[in-house]
């Protein structure tokens, strides 16, 4: 199984990044390798959509069901605060996050259909203060056939590798 983990510290509120990632319909406007999406179902807390991926002559699509939880204000004592131990977050940012009683938001993805045996993902949006957040993207996937692995994996890796960068650049534009 392939696992990709990307993280970034962003000088924008967590809610801004959450809104960009949850706006799947906008992906073709700025996400390299994603020329088209189809939204099948969308509510405030759940989205089911198909992403079309293209890199050169390689084209494929996959459908996921995403569950969304906006970053919010709940006491840190009521959640797992393990993210606070990450070494590159300063003690000042940790103190501010604790003081502001902010909670991380997330978007989880699970495979509905596509050329995968398995695909799961999770975006995490951790507010550090009112104007900054940590964004994490974890993707685990395995193609259903060896032939798919050989032909489609480079396009999938490229798409996944550019996800965080594309969203951070859009947020800071």
N, C-alpha and C positions, 0 to 999 in steps of 0.2 A: 504494500500500500504506500502510495506517495503522500507525504505530509509536507505542507508549506505553512510557515509561520512568518508573518510580517508584522512589524510594530512601528509606530511613529509617534513622536510628541508633536502636537499641533497647537499653534497659537490661535485657536478658534474654540468656541464652546462645544462641548460634547453633543449638544442638541443639533448643532449645525451639521456636524459629520454624520450623525444618525439620520437626519433628514435627507442628506445627499445619498447615502447608501440605500435607504429605504425607497428612494424614488427610482425604481427600476425602469420605468418608462423613459427616463432621461439617459440611460446608459449609452445608447447608440450615438449620442451627441458628443461624448467625450471619452468613452472607454475604448482604448485600442483593441481591436480584435473582436468587438461585439457590434456587428452592423445592424442587429435587429433584436427586439424582444417582443414577446406576447404575454400580456397580463391575462390570466384566466380567472382569477378571483383575488379581491383585495378588500381588506378591512383595516381598521387601525392596528390590529394586533396580528394579522396574518395575511400573507400574500402567496399566491401560487402563480409562477411565471415560467416561461421558457426563454432561455438565453440561447441565441444563435452565435456560434463562434466561428471565426474565419481567420486563417493565417495562410497566406498564399493560396494554394489550390486545396488546402485542407479545410473542410467545412463540416460542422456537426452542431447538434443542439442537445440541450438537456433541460428538463423541467424539475424545479424544486418547490418545496413548500417551506416558506419562511415564517418563523414566529418572531414577532417584534416586541421589545420592551424598551420604551424610551428611558433615557437617563432621567433620574428624578431625585427627590429629596426624601430619603428614608434614613433612619438612624443606622450608622455603620455597624452598631452592635447587632443589628438584625440581619446582617449579611456576612458572607465570607470576605474578609478584608485581605486575603492573601496577596492581592495585587500590590499592596503597599510595600512589600518587601523587594520589589524589583529594584535592582541596584542603580539604574540611571535616573530614577525619580528622586529629586532632592528632598531633604528633610523638611524644608519650608513648604514644598508642594504637598507633602503628606500631611503636615500640620494643617494647612489650609483646607484640604479635603476633609479631614476629620472635623475641623471647626465648622465648616459649611454643611456638614451632615449630608453630603451628596452620595448618590448611588450610581453605579455603572449601568449603562443600558446595553442591550445586546440584540443581535439578530442571529437566529440559528437557522441553518439550512439543512434540509434532508431531501434526498433524491426521490422523485416521483417516477420519472422515466428518463432514459437516455442510454448512452453506450457504456454505462458503468455497472460494475458489480456492486460497488458501494460508493457513496459520496455524502460527506457531512461537512459542514462548515459552521464557523461562528465568528461574527464580528463582535467585538467588545469595545465600548466607548466609556472610558473612565474619566470623569471630570477631575481636574487637578485644582482649578479655581474657576472663577466666572469666565475667564478668557482663554483657557487652555485645557487640553485633554490628551489622554493617551489612547490611541486607536490600535487595536490588535485584530488581525485576521488570521484564522487558522482554517486550513482546508485539508481534508483527508479524502483521497479517492483512489479507486482501483478500477481500471477498465475491465469490461466483461470478457474480452477476448484478447489474446496475445497480439493479434494483428492490429486491433484498435490501439493497444498500448504502444506499439511501434510507430504507427502513423499519426495518431491523435495526441499523444502525450506531449510532444514539443509545443503544440498550439495551446494545450491546456496549461502547461507550466508557464508559458509566456503570459497568458491571460491572468493567471493567478498571481504571478510575480508583479504585474503592473497594477493590480487592483488598488492597493493602498496608495501608491504614488499618484495614480490618477485622481483618486478622491481627495487627497491632501492638496494637490495642485488646484483642483476645482474649488475647494473650500477657501483657499488663500487668494483666489483670483478676484 
